[in-house]
């Protein structure tokens, strides 16, 4: 058994890989901030609903899960949209005089947020490894 066989650690590693790709794209945008006609790029966030449907269709014949209401206080399951509440879809229409669409302030803020999130997942990974070491009697 390897660490990648543990679902939680696999999920953390997958998220860290996504954040690494996102950081590379942000760095590329910043490096090309003065390049004429350069269009800012972004890494698309994985859609949880699509991942869930793909996982369920590979493991079951149907592509959705049926939710059970086993208590009278449970809410009714409604088929809401897969788009998260408050999510913003924005087309890049702000183009500078040289045709460049990179806004440095946005890219730097995005880089800082990505770096903080990556640090959070590194700490989660470390804590779970320490917990497993403790459980098997190693410090």
Protein Blocks (a to p, Z undefined) as FASTA:
>chain_A
ZZklpmklmmmmmmmmmmmmmmmmmmmmmmmmmgghiacdddddddfklmmmmmmmmmmm
bfcdcdddfbfkbccdddddfbdghiacdddfbdcfkopabdfklmmmmmmmmmmmmmmm
mmmmmmmmmmmmmmnopZZ
